[in-house]
Amino acid sequence: MPDQAAQLLHLVFGGELDSFENIQFKDVEKLDIVGIFPSYNAAYAAWRAKAQQTVDNAQMRYFIVHMHRLLDPSTEAHSH
């Protein structure tokens, strides 16, 4: 099998926060799981689209989680 580039998975999700001071969601059962993406660029595009859709709700926040860093901490050096 030929060498393939490392798979750097990213999760995009969001929800409405309780307050602006910390990251605590009002209702974790209502989190919006946007998806898992194969690159930071793809995740960023999805994050940006969702953030723009919810711009009128100041307490709605979306995040990108670097899943590859959780699965294999040695990928930390490969930031994107």
C-alpha positions as CSV (number, residue, x, y, z in Angstrom):
1,M,0.0,0.0,0.0
2,P,1.5,3.4,-1.0
3,D,2.3,6.0,1.6
4,Q,-0.6,8.3,2.3
5,A,-0.7,11.7,3.9
6,A,-1.7,11.6,7.5
7,Q,-5.4,11.8,8.1
8,L,-6.0,14.9,10.2
9,L,-9.6,14.7,11.3
10,H,-11.5,17.8,12.7
11,L,-14.9,17.9,14.4
12,V,-17.1,21.0,13.9
13,F,-19.9,21.5,16.5
14,G,-21.7,24.3,18.3
15,G,-24.4,25.3,20.5
16,E,-25.9,28.1,22.6
17,L,-23.8,29.2,25.5
18,D,-25.1,30.0,29.0
19,S,-23.0,33.2,29.1
20,F,-20.2,35.1,27.4
21,E,-17.8,34.4,30.3
22,N,-17.2,30.7,29.8
23,I,-17.8,27.8,27.4
24,Q,-20.8,26.0,29.0
25,F,-23.7,25.1,26.8
26,K,-27.3,25.8,27.8
27,D,-28.5,22.4,26.7
28,V,-26.0,19.7,25.6
29,E,-28.8,17.7,24.1
30,K,-29.3,20.5,21.5
31,L,-25.6,20.7,20.4
32,D,-25.3,21.0,16.6
33,I,-22.8,18.4,15.4
34,V,-21.9,19.8,12.0
35,G,-19.6,16.9,11.1
36,I,-16.1,15.4,10.9
37,F,-13.8,16.7,8.2
38,P,-10.6,15.4,6.7
39,S,-8.6,18.6,6.9
40,Y,-8.5,21.9,8.8
41,N,-9.4,23.8,5.7
42,A,-12.6,21.8,5.1
43,A,-13.5,22.1,8.8
44,Y,-12.9,25.9,8.7
45,A,-15.2,26.3,5.7
46,A,-17.9,24.4,7.6
47,W,-17.3,26.3,10.8
48,R,-17.4,29.7,9.0
49,A,-20.7,28.8,7.2
50,K,-22.4,27.8,10.5
51,A,-21.1,30.8,12.3
52,Q,-22.4,33.1,9.6
53,Q,-25.8,31.4,9.7
54,T,-26.1,32.1,13.4
55,V,-24.6,35.5,13.5
56,D,-27.8,37.0,14.9
57,N,-27.6,34.9,18.1
58,A,-24.6,36.3,20.1
59,Q,-24.6,33.3,22.4
60,M,-24.4,30.7,19.6
61,R,-20.8,29.5,19.2
62,Y,-19.2,26.9,16.9
63,F,-15.9,25.2,17.5
64,I,-13.3,23.2,15.6
65,V,-11.8,20.3,17.6
66,H,-8.6,18.8,16.3
67,M,-9.6,15.2,16.7
68,H,-6.2,14.0,15.3
69,R,-4.5,15.5,18.3
70,L,-6.8,13.6,20.7
71,L,-6.3,10.3,18.8
72,D,-2.5,10.8,18.4
73,P,-0.8,13.6,20.4
74,S,2.3,13.3,18.2
75,T,0.3,15.1,15.4
76,E,0.4,18.3,17.5
77,A,3.4,19.6,15.5
78,H,1.3,19.3,12.2
79,S,-1.0,22.1,13.1
80,H,-3.1,22.2,9.9
